[in-house]
Amino acid sequence: MQMNDSREIEAPRETVWAAILNPDVLKECVPGCTELTGTPDEGFEATVVQKVGPVKATFNGQVTVSDRVEPEKVTLSGEGKGGAAGFAKGDANVRLEEIEPGRTRLHYDVEAKVGGKLAQLGSRVIDGFAKKMADQFFTRLQEAIEGPAEESEAPEAEETPGDKKKGWFKRMTGA
């Protein structure tokens, strides 16, 4: 399964770069991630719970960071084992292009593979799931960086405890 896309983010390239390598951001952005520890230099360990079709599994795995050219490109490679459900692995090649000061175009090419019970679900189910996961990850990344649109900004009181508001990474770094 291969997919690619791009999106424009209202933030400087350096801010987007920092977010991609931040473990707190990664934990918030990976759908189903319950735990993520580590550093970009040593790699990350993650626990992700996902349901793919009728198969629900907890994947324990590693994410490595390679091909780093700050703040232009990076490759995130992950592999997780889900016990009887099988395994999932994939690579995301991310490129950051400054469109203008304060705006960045993020390009991504993702390749994903599965094995075991998951592979028996068929390519249509797997392809749809992989696309959904990639879209969710990059949408959450964009929301963590950009923050809310002016007119849709909700009052603090409506925030659910534990939920991070849009733009939390940008506010945290003061970018």
C-alpha positions as CSV (number, residue, x, y, z in Angstrom):
1,M,0.0,0.0,0.0
2,Q,1.4,3.3,-1.1
3,M,-0.1,6.8,-0.7
4,N,1.1,10.4,-0.9
5,D,-0.4,13.7,-0.3
6,S,0.5,17.2,0.9
7,R,-1.1,19.9,3.0
8,E,-0.4,23.5,3.8
9,I,0.3,24.4,7.4
10,E,0.1,27.9,8.8
11,A,3.4,27.8,10.7
12,P,7.1,28.3,9.9
13,R,8.9,25.3,8.6
14,E,11.1,25.1,11.8
15,T,7.9,24.8,14.0
16,V,6.5,22.0,11.8
17,W,9.9,20.2,12.0
18,A,10.0,20.5,15.7
19,A,6.5,19.1,16.0
20,I,7.2,16.0,13.8
21,L,10.1,15.0,16.1
22,N,8.4,15.8,19.4
23,P,7.3,12.6,21.3
24,D,4.3,14.4,22.9
25,V,3.1,15.5,19.5
26,L,3.6,12.0,18.0
27,K,1.6,10.4,20.8
28,E,-1.3,12.8,20.2
29,C,-1.2,12.4,16.5
30,V,-0.9,8.6,16.0
31,P,-4.5,7.2,16.1
32,G,-4.9,4.7,18.9
33,C,-1.5,5.5,20.5
34,T,-1.7,4.8,24.3
35,E,2.0,5.1,25.1
36,L,5.0,6.6,23.3
37,T,8.5,7.0,24.8
38,G,11.9,7.8,23.4
39,T,13.8,10.4,21.4
40,P,14.3,11.1,17.7
41,D,18.0,10.1,18.1
42,E,17.4,6.8,19.8
43,G,14.0,6.0,18.4
44,F,10.6,5.7,20.0
45,E,8.7,2.8,21.5
46,A,5.0,2.9,21.1
47,T,1.8,1.0,22.0
48,V,-1.1,1.4,19.6
49,V,-4.6,-0.1,19.9
50,Q,-6.4,-0.4,16.6
51,K,-9.4,-2.2,15.1
52,V,-9.1,-3.2,11.5
53,G,-12.3,-4.7,10.2
54,P,-13.2,-7.4,12.7
55,V,-9.6,-7.7,14.1
56,K,-8.8,-5.6,17.2
57,A,-5.2,-5.7,18.4
58,T,-2.6,-4.0,20.6
59,F,0.6,-3.4,18.6
60,N,3.9,-2.9,20.4
61,G,6.6,-1.5,18.3
62,Q,9.4,0.8,17.4
63,V,9.6,4.0,15.4
64,T,13.0,5.1,14.0
65,V,13.9,8.4,12.6
66,S,16.3,8.5,9.6
67,D,17.3,10.6,6.6
68,R,17.1,13.7,8.7
69,V,17.9,17.0,6.9
70,E,16.8,19.7,9.2
71,P,14.3,21.4,8.5
72,E,13.7,19.9,5.1
73,K,13.0,16.1,5.2
74,V,12.8,13.1,7.5
75,T,11.8,9.5,7.3
76,L,9.7,7.9,10.1
77,S,9.7,4.1,10.0
78,G,7.6,2.0,12.3
79,E,7.0,-1.7,12.9
80,G,4.6,-3.2,15.4
81,K,3.6,-6.7,16.4
82,G,0.0,-7.4,17.3
83,G,0.3,-11.0,18.6
84,A,-2.1,-13.3,16.8
85,A,-3.4,-10.4,14.7
86,G,-0.1,-10.2,12.9
87,F,2.2,-7.2,12.2
88,A,2.1,-3.8,10.6
89,K,5.0,-1.8,9.4
90,G,5.5,1.3,7.3
91,D,7.6,4.3,6.3
92,A,6.6,7.9,6.0
93,N,8.9,10.1,4.0
94,V,8.1,13.7,5.0
95,R,9.4,16.8,3.1
96,L,8.8,20.4,4.3
97,E,8.8,23.2,1.9
98,E,8.5,26.9,2.9
99,I,5.8,28.4,0.8
100,E,6.3,31.9,2.3
101,P,7.3,33.1,5.7
102,G,5.0,31.5,8.3
103,R,3.5,28.9,5.8
104,T,4.8,25.4,5.1
105,R,3.8,22.8,2.6
106,L,4.2,19.3,4.1
107,H,4.5,16.5,1.5
108,Y,4.3,12.9,2.6
109,D,4.8,9.5,0.9
110,V,3.7,6.5,3.0
111,E,4.2,2.8,2.4
112,A,2.5,0.3,4.7
113,K,2.6,-3.5,4.9
114,V,0.7,-5.9,7.1
115,G,1.0,-9.7,7.7
116,G,-0.8,-12.4,9.7
117,K,-4.6,-12.3,10.3
118,L,-4.6,-8.7,9.1
119,A,-3.4,-9.6,5.7
120,Q,-6.3,-12.0,5.3
121,L,-8.7,-9.1,5.5
122,G,-8.0,-8.2,1.9
123,S,-6.3,-5.3,0.2
124,R,-9.5,-3.1,0.0
125,V,-10.0,-3.2,3.8
126,I,-6.2,-2.7,4.5
127,D,-5.8,0.0,1.9
128,G,-8.7,2.0,3.3
129,F,-7.5,1.6,6.8
130,A,-4.0,2.7,6.0
131,K,-5.2,5.8,4.1
132,K,-7.5,6.7,7.1
133,M,-4.6,6.3,9.6
134,A,-2.3,8.5,7.5
135,D,-5.0,11.2,7.0
136,Q,-5.8,11.2,10.7
137,F,-2.1,11.5,11.7
138,F,-1.4,14.4,9.4
139,T,-4.7,16.2,10.2
140,R,-3.9,15.9,13.9
141,L,-0.4,17.1,13.3
142,Q,-1.7,20.1,11.4
143,E,-4.3,20.9,14.2
144,A,-1.7,20.6,16.9
145,I,0.5,23.2,15.2
146,E,-2.0,25.6,13.7
147,G,-4.5,26.1,16.4
148,P,-8.2,27.0,16.0
149,A,-9.6,29.3,13.3
150,E,-10.6,32.7,14.6
151,E,-14.4,32.2,14.3
152,S,-14.5,28.6,15.6
153,E,-12.5,29.1,18.8
154,A,-14.4,27.5,21.6
155,P,-14.4,28.8,25.2
156,E,-11.9,27.0,27.6
157,A,-14.9,25.7,29.7
158,E,-16.1,23.5,26.8
159,E,-12.8,21.7,26.6
160,T,-12.9,18.0,27.7
161,P,-10.3,17.2,30.4
162,G,-7.3,15.4,28.8
163,D,-8.1,16.7,25.3
164,K,-5.5,19.0,23.7
165,K,-6.9,22.0,22.0
166,K,-5.9,22.8,18.4
167,G,-2.6,24.7,18.3
168,W,-1.3,23.4,21.7
169,F,2.2,22.6,20.3
170,K,2.5,26.1,18.8
171,R,1.5,27.7,22.1
172,M,3.8,25.5,24.1
173,T,6.8,26.4,22.0
174,G,5.8,30.1,21.7
175,A,6.1,29.9,17.9
